[in-house]
Amino acid sequence: MSERVNVKCLLVFGDQAEIVADIPADERTSPVRYPAAEIAEAVGLTVQDLPGLRLTADVGDDDRLSGWRLA
């Protein structure tokens, strides 16, 4: 069974969204990039709406996120 985590989209750079854990900034690791269009489609918003958005996602066995939902 996968774990569900809270994340935040910091920004969109080109076609990629920079995603970090939704925890205090001084506790975060480096952002990880995911396809912005994939996230936007999953939550029913546009790519332009993603920056600053709080989401939840499933953590897969490979530590990659999927199953995006609005938090």
Sine and cosine of phi, psi and omega as CSV:
sin_phi,cos_phi,sin_psi,cos_psi,sin_omega,cos_omega
0.00,0.00,0.66,-0.75,-0.02,-1.00
-1.00,0.05,0.37,-0.93,0.03,-1.00
-1.00,-0.06,0.58,-0.81,0.05,-1.00
-0.97,-0.24,0.76,-0.65,-0.05,-1.00
-0.81,-0.59,0.39,-0.92,0.10,-0.99
-1.00,-0.03,0.73,-0.68,0.01,-1.00
-0.70,-0.72,0.18,-0.98,0.03,-1.00
-0.68,-0.73,0.64,-0.77,0.10,-0.99
-1.00,0.02,0.90,-0.43,0.01,-1.00
-0.97,0.26,-0.74,0.67,-0.04,-1.00
-0.28,-0.96,0.19,-0.98,0.11,-0.99
-0.91,-0.42,0.79,-0.61,-0.01,-1.00
-0.84,-0.55,0.94,-0.34,-0.10,-0.99
0.90,0.44,-0.84,-0.54,0.02,-1.00
-0.98,-0.22,0.24,0.97,-0.04,-1.00
-0.91,-0.42,0.63,-0.78,0.09,-1.00
-0.98,-0.21,0.72,-0.69,0.06,-1.00
-1.00,-0.02,0.88,-0.48,-0.12,-0.99
-0.91,-0.42,0.69,-0.72,0.08,-1.00
-0.73,-0.68,0.30,-0.95,0.11,-0.99
-0.89,0.46,0.62,-0.78,-0.01,-1.00
-1.00,0.09,0.95,0.31,0.02,-1.00
-0.71,-0.70,0.17,-0.99,0.01,-1.00
-0.79,0.61,0.60,-0.80,-0.10,-1.00
-0.82,0.57,-0.59,0.81,-0.04,-1.00
-0.96,0.27,-0.12,0.99,0.03,-1.00
-0.96,-0.28,-0.06,1.00,-0.08,-1.00
-0.98,0.19,0.45,-0.89,0.19,-0.98
-1.00,-0.07,-0.03,-1.00,0.00,-1.00
-0.89,0.46,0.54,-0.84,0.04,-1.00
-0.89,0.45,0.46,-0.89,0.08,-1.00
-0.89,-0.46,0.64,-0.77,-0.04,-1.00
-0.99,-0.11,0.67,-0.75,0.05,-1.00
-0.72,-0.69,0.43,-0.90,0.03,-1.00
-0.86,0.50,0.88,-0.48,-0.04,-1.00
-0.88,0.47,-0.64,0.77,-0.03,-1.00
-0.89,0.45,-0.60,0.80,0.01,-1.00
-0.90,0.44,-0.69,0.72,0.00,-1.00
-0.93,0.38,-0.73,0.69,-0.02,-1.00
-0.86,0.51,-0.69,0.72,0.01,-1.00
-0.90,0.44,-0.66,0.76,-0.03,-1.00
-0.89,0.45,-0.57,0.82,-0.05,-1.00
-0.98,-0.20,-0.01,1.00,0.08,-1.00
0.97,0.25,0.49,0.87,0.03,-1.00
-0.82,-0.57,0.05,-1.00,0.08,-1.00
-1.00,-0.01,0.33,-0.95,0.05,-1.00
-0.84,0.54,-0.60,0.80,-0.01,-1.00
-0.91,0.42,-0.37,0.93,0.00,-1.00
-0.99,0.13,-0.18,0.98,-0.14,-0.99
-0.95,0.33,-0.67,0.74,-0.06,-1.00
-0.83,0.56,0.77,-0.64,0.00,-1.00
1.00,0.05,-0.13,0.99,-0.07,-1.00
-0.96,0.26,0.68,-0.73,0.09,-1.00
-0.99,-0.12,0.73,-0.68,-0.09,-1.00
-0.71,-0.70,0.16,-0.99,0.26,-0.97
-0.85,-0.53,0.42,-0.91,0.00,-1.00
-0.48,-0.88,0.42,-0.91,0.09,-1.00
-1.00,0.07,0.66,-0.75,0.08,-1.00
-0.99,-0.12,0.87,-0.49,0.01,-1.00
-0.99,0.15,0.08,-1.00,0.02,-1.00
-0.86,0.52,-0.46,0.89,0.00,-1.00
-1.00,-0.04,0.20,0.98,-0.03,-1.00
0.92,0.38,0.18,0.98,0.08,-1.00
-1.00,0.10,0.53,-0.85,0.00,-1.00
-1.00,-0.05,0.53,-0.85,0.06,-1.00
-0.35,-0.94,-0.02,-1.00,0.04,-1.00
0.90,0.44,0.69,0.72,-0.07,-1.00
-0.87,0.49,0.69,-0.73,0.10,-0.99
-0.60,-0.80,0.44,-0.90,0.10,-1.00
-0.93,0.38,0.64,-0.77,0.01,-1.00
-0.99,0.13,0.00,0.00,0.00,0.00
